Amino acid sequence: MRAIRQQTLGGPEVLTEVTVDRPEPGIGEILVRVHAAGVNPTDWKARAHGRAGQVPPALGFDVSGVVAQVGFGVTLYRPGDEVFGMPRFPTWVGAYSEFVTAPPRHFARKPAGIDHVHAAALPLAALTAWQALTETAHVEPGQRVLVHAAAGGVGHLAVQIAKSLGAHVIGTAREAKHGFLRELGVDEAIDYTKVDFAEAVRDVDVVLDPIAGDYGPRSLRTLRPGGTLVSILDLADEVPALAEELGVRAFAMLVEPDYAGMRRIAELVESGQLRVELDTVLPLAEAAKAHELGETGRTTGKLVLRVVD
């Protein structure tokens, strides 16, 4: 089968298309024919730095495709079922390829009404937003939620999920993207290049931070007492002590495979409450170009590799 691999750490140019053996599903696993694979920041960070300096065996976590084969004991799906998911995260699954294997409950049925390209853009980013807002921050109707990088991959989905939970949503993004944010339902848009959000925003219940760095400490001061900061990256060293001093909570979270969460995301898509924005769709062979685009930090929405035309 065709797959994208790398032999060394480095820039996008280390990604090449190769031919490798097709995997076989084990006991309690399914084999999925990948139609499209999402591209995420964790992919290009791994490509460049690996884990503990080790070259990742295969990049890609977001999958949308069709069940090709089921292993012994699997009753949830049959060959021909359309599924999407984030299998095995954070273990490398190699979604940049024609086939992957994984436990069946690392997938859910693809939402009706969208194609595989759009479905592949959802799992990691949407699950991150869902788990951050519902399971970590426990957002309730009427609360004020601040979403940083609100036009980005996680951000634009988090905005819509927060709105579906009944929240008042404030989003940060460059002014050129404010029209897009309003389409998503943002109640207040802040141009972080012109306004210091830490001075402009107050009495926030929840902050979702996909940026880290100094955004964590600055965001803490926007929270009301008892509020919650959720970072999807490491917290700055000073955050825990500062959060305690201010009487707020701060968490660093890592998304995990979630069958119930994926089903809820599919329901939001099918009900029209959640849509994914595609920035660029490229063929599998152009994975390096997708990484180049992602590393600019200027994409709106998601990048996707089309595996099946």
N, C-alpha and C positions, 0 to 999 in steps of 0.2 A: 504494500500500500504506500501511497505518497504521504510524506510527513515532513515537518520542519524540524531540523535539529541544529545543534551547534557543537563544535569541538573545543571551543575555548570561550572564556569570558571576554566581553568587549562590546563594541558598538553594534548597531543594527546589521552591519555587513557580515557578522559572524553567522547569521541565520541563513541556512541553505536548505533547499528541498532535496530530500533523499528518498530512497525506497527501502522500506523495512518490512519485516514480517507482520502479517495481520495478527492481532491478539485473539485469543480464544477465551470465551467466558468460563469462569470457574464455577464451582458450586455456589448457588445463591447470587450469581451475577448475570448481567445482561451485556450483550454486544450491541453497540449503537453505531449505525452508519452516520457519520457526522456530515450534516449538510452545511452548517455554518459554525464558526467559532468566534467568540468575543475576544477582544484584546483589552487588557487592563494594565494599569500602572505596575501591579505586582509582576507582570510578565517582563516588562522592559527592565525593571530593577533586578530581577533574577538573572536576566540575560547578561547584564553588565557586572553584577557583583556575586551572583550565586548565593549559596548559604554556606557560611564558614569557608568562603572561597572556593566551594565546589561547583563545577559546571552542572547546571540542571540537566537531567536526562531528557526532558521533553517539556516544552512550554505549553501553556494554555489550560484554562479551567472551564470556561463557558462553552457549553455544548447545546446545540439544537439539532435533532436528527431523527432517525427512524430506527426502531428496534429491529436488528437483523437476526438475532439469535438469543435464546434464553438458556441459562444454565439450569442444572438440576435444582428443583425446589422452588423455582420462581413461578408465582401465579399472578403477580400484579400486572404484568404486561405480556403481550404476545407479539411475535414478529409482525411488523407492519404498523405498530403503534407509534405515533409521533410524540416525542418527549423532549424536554429541555431541562437543564440542570447544571450544577456545579460539582461534579463528581470528585470525591476523594480529597477535596481541599483540606489542608494545605499540601497534601502529598501530590507529587507531580502526576497528572493523568495524561498529558500530551494531547490536548484538544486540537492543536494545530496538526491534524492528521485526518485520515479518512475513516478510521474506526477507533473507538475507545471501549473499554470494559469497566464496569463499576457495579456496586450494589444497586438494585432497582429503586430503592427509596432515596437515592441521591438524585433522582429525577422526578419530575411530575409530568403530567400530560401537557403537551404544548397548548397554549391558549388558542381557542378557535378564533379565526378572523385575522390572525397575523401570520406572516410567513416565517420560515426558519431563520432568515437573516435578522429580523427584528427580535425573534425569540432568543437567539444566541446572545443578543446584547444585554439581556436582562439579568441572568442569574446572580453573578457575583455582586454587581452593583445594587440590584434591587434587594437582594437578601441582606446585604450590609445595611442599607437604609431601613429595611423592615425590622431587623433584629435590634438595631440601635434605638429606633424610635419606640417600638412596642415592648421589647423585652428588657432593654437596659434602662431607657428613660421613662417608659410607661406614660407616653403622651396621652393626655385627656382632652376632651372637647373644650375649647375656649382658651387653652394654654397658648403662650407665645413661644414660637420655635424659631431660632435663628439658624439658618443653613448657610455655611460658607461654601464658596465655589459652587453656587446654586445652579449654574448652567453646565457644570461638568457631569461626568458619568454617574457618580453616586449622587451628586447634588440635585440634578434635575429630577431624579426619581424620588429622592427624599422629600423634595417640595410637594410632590403630588401625594405621596403617602401621608405626609403630615396633614395635608388638606383633607384627605379621606378620613382622617381621625378627628377632624373638626377643629384643627389648630389654626391660629393666626400666624402666618408664615412671613418671616423677614429673610430676604436672600441677598447675599453679597455677590457682585459680578461687575465687570466693566459696563459702562453705560450703554455701549453698543448692544449688549445682550439683555437689556432691561425689557425690551418688547417681548422677547422670548420668555422671560421670567413671568411676565404678566399673563401670557398665554397659558402658562402652567398653573397659574392661580396665586402667585406670590402677592401678598397684601402690601408689602413694602420692599422696595429694591434700593440697595445702597451701592454706590460706586466706590469701591475700596481704594481706587487710585486718587479720589478727590476728597473723600470723607473718612475720618478715623472712626470705624464702626464702634470702637471701644468707648468713644465719646458720644456717638449719636444714638446708641441703643441702650435701653435700660429695662429693668423688670422683665427679663426673659426667663422663661421656665426651663427651656432646653436649648442647648447649643450642639449642633452636629458639625464636627470639625474634621474634614478630610485633608487638611493642609499641614497641621502640626507647627513646629517651630515656635515662633512667638505668638502664634494665634491662640494657643491654649491659655497662657497666662493673661493675655489681653481679653479673651472671651470670658474668663471667670468674672470679670468686673461688670459684665453686662447682665449677669444672673441675679435674680432676686434670691433672698435667703431660702435655702432648701432646693435651689435649682440644680440642674444637672448638665455637666459637660460630657459629651461622648466624643472621643477621638478615635478615628479608625487607624491611627498611627501611634507611635510611642508618645507618651506624655513628656513634656519638658521636665527637667529635674525639679524645678521649683513649684510645679503645679500642685502636688499633693499637700504640701505645707500651706501654700497660699489658699487652696480650696478650704482646708480646715479653718484657717483664719477667717475666711469670709463666710463660713457657714453654708458652703455648697458642696456638691459631690462632683468627682471627676473620675472618669473611667476610660481606659484604653481597651477597645474590644477587637476581637478577631472573628470574622464571619465563619460560620461552619455550615456544612450541608444540612438541609432542613426541609424534609418532605412537606410538613404542614405549612411552613412558610412559603414554599414554592407554589403550593396549591392556592394559598391566599393571594399571592401575587398574580397568578393566572386569573383568579376571580376578579381582581381589580382591573386587569386588562380587559377582560370580557365585558365588564360593566361600564367601561369607558372612563374609569377613574384614574387609569394609569396608562401612559403611552411612553414609549422609548424613542428618543431622538437619535437618529443616525448621523454622525458627522461624515464618515467615509466608509465605503464598502470596497474591499479589494479582493482579488483572487488569492488563494492560499500561497501561491508562489511569491507573492509580494508582501509577505509578512514583515520583511525588513523595512519596507516603506511605511507600513502601518506603525511600526515602532518609532520611526523618524517623526511621523506626524504626532504621535502621542507625547513624545518627549518635548515638543514645543510648549506644552501646557496651555495651548490656545484652542483646543478642540471644544466644540459644543455637542454634548451628548457622547455617543459611543462610536468606537471603531470596531469593525467586524470583518473577518475573513470568510469569503464565500468558498466553500469546499466543493459543493455540487452545484453546477450551473442550472 
